[in-house]
Every structure is written in C-alpha cells, then in structure tokens.
Amino acid sequence: MLYPLLPDVQLFLALEAMADGGVKMGIPRDMAYEIAAQTMIGAARMVKDLDQHPAQCKDDVCSPGGCTMAGIHILERAGFRGTLMDAVEGATKRAQELGQDQ
C-alpha cells in the first residue's frame, strides 16, 4: 500500500495557515508559529497518549457555544476534512502512477 508523505505537507500548510491567522489577529509571527506548532504537538499527543479517537478528543475540548466550536463550524462549512481526504487520495493515486512508470 502506497501512502505518500503528503500528510506531512498538509500539516506544514495547516501550521503556516494557523500562524498566519494569528498574525492577522495581532500575534507576532514568531509567537504565532510557536503557538501553532505547540497546538499541533498537543493535539497529536492527546490522540496518541490517551488512545482515543480524534473525534472524542475534539468533543472533549469543545464547550457548547464556545470559540473552538465556532472555528470548527467554519472549517466544516468550507469542506476542510473532505479537502484533506481528497489530497491524500490524489497524492496516493499519483504515487501509484509513478510506481507503475518505473
């Protein structure tokens, strides 16, 4: 089964976008990158160390009517998960095509 390194790139793009959002909201760039990186590290550790489904971790940190849920709503409306899934599928298919060419 081929699974390209695209997920790393997806995370780099997401981290950069999160930092850019922080800068847009007035956080200095170096601090915005640090916050974004620590957020990703924390989320990954939460899933791995607690051995929970990511959806459960999401539910555990979202409070009713809170700012996190407001952000999730925007991501869902924009097709965030579907876009990431499409990117993994496209990269995997391309890796398979390149493997057949060799």
N, C-alpha and C positions, 0 to 999 in steps of 0.2 A: 504494500500500500504506500503510495506516494503522499507525503504531506509536506509541502514546501515550507520554507522559513517565513512565508508571508505573515503569519501571526505576529512575529517579532516586529515586522514593519508596521503592522496595524497598530501595535501598542506604541511604537515611536510616534506615529501620526497622531494617535489619540493623546499621548502625553504632550506633544507640541501644541495641539489644539486646546487642551485644558490650560496649559501655561499661557497661551495667547489670550484665552478668555480671562484669566487672572490679570494679565497686563491691561486688558481692556477695562477691567473693573478697578484699576489703580494700584495693583500689586507690582513692585519692582520685578523685572524679568528674572533675575537670579533666584529670588524668593519664589516666584511663580513656578519655575522649573522644579525647585526643591519640593514644594508642596505637591505638585502633580506627581512627581516620582514617588514620594513617600505615600501618597494616596494609592498608587498602583501596587506598591510593595505591600502595604497594609491589606488591601483587598485580596491579593494573591495569598498572603499568609493566612488570612481569615478562612478562605476556602480550603486551603491545604491543611492547616493545623487543626481546624475544627471538624474536618472531614464532612463538610456539609455541602449540599447542592448550592450553587451560586444564587439561585432564586431565594433560598432560605436566608442566606446571608443578606441579600438585598432587603428582604422583608424585615429582618432583624434591625436594620439601621434606618429604615424609613418610618417616620412618625406621621400619623394622619394629618393631612393638610400642611405638611412641612415643606421646607425648601428642597430637600432631596427628591421628594415625590414630584414636585413641580418640574425639576430638571429631567427626571425620568419621563414625564409626560411629553416634554418637548422632544427628547430622543426617540421615543416610541412613535410620535406623530411623524417624525422625519424618516422613519424606517431604519433606524440605527442597526438593530440586530439583523434584519434582512440584508442590509448592505454588507455587513461583516461576513455573513454566511455566503453571499454572492462572491465576495473577494476570495474567500478560501476555496470555493468551488472553482472559480476561474483560474486561480493560480495552480490548483491541483490538476485541472484539465490541461493547462499549458505545460506543466511538468511532465505529464503523461505523454503529450505530443512530442516534447523534446526528447523524451526517453525512447520513443519509437523511431525518431530520426537517427539515432546513433547506432 
